[in-house]
Amino acid sequence: MTETWPEYLRRITGGQTQSQIAQQIGIGRLSVCHWLHGKTRPEAETVITVAQADRRSPIEALLAASYLKADELDQPVELLTSLRSLPADDIANEVRRRLFALEQSAQEQEAS
């Protein structure tokens, strides 16, 4: 069984206080408090930062935070980015690709 995010965080940070953990990764202490009590879960980028700050595997951290499941470990990871960070040509190409895939799917359904 995979450990929970609070369990993982307690294990990798040892006896550090919430303030020490927060300072190490550059966030507020209240966020760490909420994580340790299971009230909230950090964003995936923060999970990776926590792992890297403690020289741990980001994959291990993403598993603990439930961003990945154990059966996904051997599958490729697709990174999603904000549309604002993508060039307009990339967005247009992706829209074309998806429309083409929809058309192909509709044609296959009509044929069967």
C-alpha positions in Angstrom: 0.0 0.0 0.0 1.3 3.5 -0.9 1.7 5.9 1.9 -0.4 9.1 2.0 1.0 12.5 1.4 1.1 13.4 5.1 2.8 10.1 5.9 5.3 10.7 3.2 6.0 14.2 4.2 6.5 13.2 7.9 8.9 10.4 6.8 11.1 12.4 4.5 11.3 15.5 6.7 12.1 13.6 9.9 11.9 15.8 12.9 11.7 19.1 11.1 9.0 21.6 12.3 6.3 22.9 10.0 8.2 26.2 9.8 11.4 24.5 8.8 9.7 22.5 6.1 7.9 25.6 4.8 11.1 27.6 4.8 13.1 24.9 3.0 10.6 24.9 0.0 9.6 28.6 0.1 6.0 28.4 1.2 3.9 29.4 4.2 3.8 27.3 7.4 0.0 27.0 7.3 0.2 25.2 3.9 2.5 22.6 5.5 0.1 22.3 8.5 -2.8 21.7 6.2 -0.9 19.0 4.3 0.2 17.2 7.5 -3.4 17.2 8.7 -4.8 16.0 5.3 -6.8 19.1 4.8 -5.2 20.0 1.5 -2.8 18.6 -1.0 0.0 20.6 -2.7 0.1 21.2 -6.4 2.1 18.7 -8.4 4.9 21.2 -9.0 5.2 21.8 -5.2 5.2 18.0 -4.6 8.2 17.8 -6.9 9.9 20.7 -5.2 9.4 19.0 -1.8 11.0 15.8 -3.1 13.9 17.6 -4.6 14.6 19.7 -1.5 14.9 16.4 0.5 16.8 14.7 -2.3 14.0 12.2 -3.0 12.5 10.9 -6.1 9.8 13.1 -7.6 8.0 10.0 -8.7 7.8 8.7 -5.2 6.4 12.1 -4.1 3.8 12.2 -6.9 2.7 8.7 -5.9 2.3 9.7 -2.2 0.3 12.8 -3.3 -1.9 10.7 -5.5 -0.9 12.5 -8.7 0.3 9.1 -10.0 -0.9 5.6 -9.4 1.5 2.7 -9.1 0.2 1.1 -12.3 1.1 4.3 -14.2 4.8 4.1 -13.5 5.7 2.2 -16.6 3.6 4.5 -18.8 4.9 7.7 -20.5 4.1 10.9 -18.6 2.3 13.7 -20.4 3.1 17.1 -19.1 0.4 19.7 -19.4 1.2 23.3 -19.6 -0.9 26.5 -19.5 -2.2 27.5 -22.9 -0.7 30.9 -22.3 2.8 29.4 -22.4 2.3 27.7 -25.8 2.9 29.4 -29.1 -0.3 30.1 -31.1 0.9 27.7 -33.9 1.1 24.8 -31.4 -2.4 25.5 -30.1 -3.8 25.7 -33.7 -2.0 22.4 -34.6 -3.4 20.7 -31.6 -6.9 21.9 -32.4 -6.5 20.6 -36.0 -5.2 17.2 -34.7 -8.2 16.8 -32.4 -10.7 17.8 -35.0 -9.2 15.3 -37.5 -9.3 12.6 -34.8 -13.0 13.4 -34.2 -13.8 13.3 -37.9 -12.0 9.9 -38.2 -13.9 8.5 -35.3 -17.2 9.7 -36.7 -16.4 8.2 -40.1 -15.5 4.9 -38.5 -18.8 4.9 -36.5 -20.7 5.6 -39.7 -19.0 2.7 -41.5 -19.8 0.2 -38.9 
